Amino acid sequence: MSTPEATTADATIIRRVLAGDVNAFALIVDRYHARCLRVATHLLADSDDAEDAVQDAFVRAYRHLGSYRPRSSGDDSGGDRFGAWLLRILVNQCRTRSARMARYARFDTEPSGQRSGVPAELAAEPDHEAAERRTDLAQALALLSPEHREAVVLRFADELSYDEMASITGVGVSALKMRVQRACTRLRALLAEHLHA
């Protein structure tokens, strides 16, 4: 049974927040947190970094909520539009965090167990064979370039269309299709290498 808050359109909640009801933003966080965390975990391959990126994205979204513009001011159903706007902020946070981690990675001589490139929820699968396949995939995904990993995660993990991906990333549809194609080719090669190792 859904509560009135669960069925309230994003645009209505946003108007409440902008009118001074700061507690209403918690409804947005509740609605989008799991999706954002899933995307960030795939992009960053570390649950702590992913949680930090998600928190930063929500803070940034809250601060810039006044700049969010649904396509039509009378349209009260723009959940997907707001979701895309929020994901754009999250992807940028992940890009920044990933670049920062890459700059400092050469100084990290003691790899922690968490930074194995395998998101915790992927490694926790109860079925051993399925867990092994997911671990292999997560490790291969971590070896992709950030641009290719981002394209694959948005396309397959978050199941976005290429138009939605273009809106979020600022990259053209044809370039995104090429990134996904190259990423899939690279993933197949990495997984095949693992099977023959």
Secondary structure, 3 states (H helix, E strand, C coil): CCCHHHHCCHHHHHHHHHCCCHHHHHHHHHHHHHHHHHHHHHHHCCHHHHHHHHHHHHHHHHHCHHHCCCCCCCCCCCHHHHHHHHHHHHHHHHHHHHHHHHHHHCCCCCCCHHHCCCCHHHHCCCCHHHHHHHHHHHHHHHCCCHHHHHHHHHHHHCCCCHHHHHHHHCCCHHHHHHHHHHHHHHHHHHHHHHHHC
